[in-house]
Amino acid sequence: MHMRQRAGWLLILFAIGGAALAANDKARVKALPDEWRRWLEQEVYPLISGEQRKAFLALETDEQRTAFAERMWSIWGQQLGMGPAFRREYQERLEFCRAEFESTLEDRARVLLLHGAPDARQEIKCDEVLFPLEFWHWERLEGVGQKITIVFYRPYGLGAYRLWDPRS
């Protein structure tokens, strides 16, 4: 077998292996108790890294999951320089998203969970020219910059708001 053929087969094997791992992760998520599935997929999804997620899915007992979650809250709080206050603030953000957006998964919720409430928020309803838009502005976002404005829109005026990306 030539080197190119071997490399091609290796890529195919890695792709198949990756698909099997993804399916295995889905099965592990589905097997989680509701509380932990919600925690992973609806609450901490913007915070948890891929490696942290895999480590969590490898745990077998609720005691292990509880200890893992406590450790993650400690790490995230330290990383942001907020300590235990971060967990309380994040819980408040979750409740706000559930009340305001009826979801923690749409783009506005994800941004709010990660960065907190904007300093200013303006909704524009213009059905004739533009679909509903929301402008969010922060004077300063740690690690991002100063005078940050982002736009959310509803594609074709339907469904959840999405973060506008001028590159797409």
N, C-alpha and C positions, 0 to 999 in steps of 0.2 A: 504494500500500500504506500502510495506516495505521501510525502509530508503534507501537501495541501488536503488530500483526502482525509488523512488522520486529523488534521486541524478542524476540518468540516464536521467530522463525526464527533469530535470532542465538543464543538459548539452545540450540536444537536443534543448530545447527552446532557450538557449543562442546562440547555433550555428545557428539556424534559424534566430534569431534576428540579429546576426552579418552579415549574408548573406543579410538580408533585408537592413541593414544599408549600406553595401558596394554597393548594387544596388542603394540605394537612393543617395549615394555620386556620383556614376557614372552618374546618371540622373542630378544631380545638376551641375556637371562639364560640361556635354553636353549642359545644358541650359545657360551656361555662354556666354557672348559676346566673339567673337574670341580673342580680345585683352587680356582679362582676362584668358581665357582658356590657351592661349600661355604662359602668365606670370606664371601661376600656374604649368603647365605640362612640359614646355620646358625651362623655365628660372630659376625660384627659387626653383625648385623641390629638389635640393640637400641641400638647406638651411632650408626649411620650415618643421617644426615638424608636426606630425600627428594632434596634438591639434590645432596648428595654421591653418592648412589646413581646419579642420572642422569648425573653427570659420570663416574663409574666406568664405567657402561654405554656411554658414548660412546668409551671408549678402545679402541684396536684391537690393541695388541701386549701381550705379557706383560711386556716391559720397562716400558711405560707403566703397566701395572697394578701392578707391583712398586713403582715410584716413587710412585705414588698411595697405595698401602697404607702405605708407610714414612712418607709425609707425614701421613697420617691418624693413625697411631699417635703421631706426634710432637704433633700438634694435640690429640688426646684426652688424652694424658699431661699436656700443659701446662694444658689446661682444668681438669683435676682436681688440679693442683698436685703430681703424682706423677712427672712426667718419664718417663724410660724404664722405671722400675719398674712403671708401669701395665701395659705390654704383658706383662711377665712374670706379674704378678698375674692379669691377665685370662686368659692361657693356662692358668694353674693352675685358675681358675674353670671354664673350658671342660672341662678334664679331669675335674674333680670332677663336673660336670653329666653328662658322658657315663657316668661310673662309677656315680653315685648314681641318676640319673633315666633313664639309657639314651637321653638326648635333650638337645639344647641348645635345643629349640623350645618345650617345654611352659612353662606360666606360672611354675612354681617355678624352672626354669632361667633364664628371662628375668629374674626378680627377682634371683636370685643373681648373674647376670652383671652386672647394673647396680649392685647395692648391696653385694655381698659376702655372706658367710655371716652369718646372724643370730646374735645373742648367745645366744639360746635357741630351741630347736625342739622342739615337742611334738606327737607323733602320737596321735590318739585313734581307736580302732577300736570302733565301736558300730554293729553291723549292724542292730539292732532300732529305734533311734530316729534316729540320724544316720548318714550315710554316712561313710566314713573322712574325717577332717579332719586338717589340720596347721596348727598355730599357729606363726608365726614372730614373734620379738620382737627389736627392737633398742633399746638404751638411747638411742642417738642415730644418726640418719641425716642426713648432711650434705645441706643443702638441703631436707630434708623436715621434720625436727623431732625432738622427744625422746619417748621411751617409745612407740615405734611398734610396733603389733601388727597383723599381717595374717593372714588365714585362707585356706587352700586347701582345696578339696573335690573329690570325684570325683562328677560328676553320675550319679545312680542307682547309685553304687558302681562304675562302669565307666570305662574309659579313663584319660586323663591327668588329673592334678590341675589345677584351674582356680582362679584368683584370685577369691575371693568379693567381689562388689560389692553392697552392701546396696541400691543404687539400682535394681538390675535384678531 
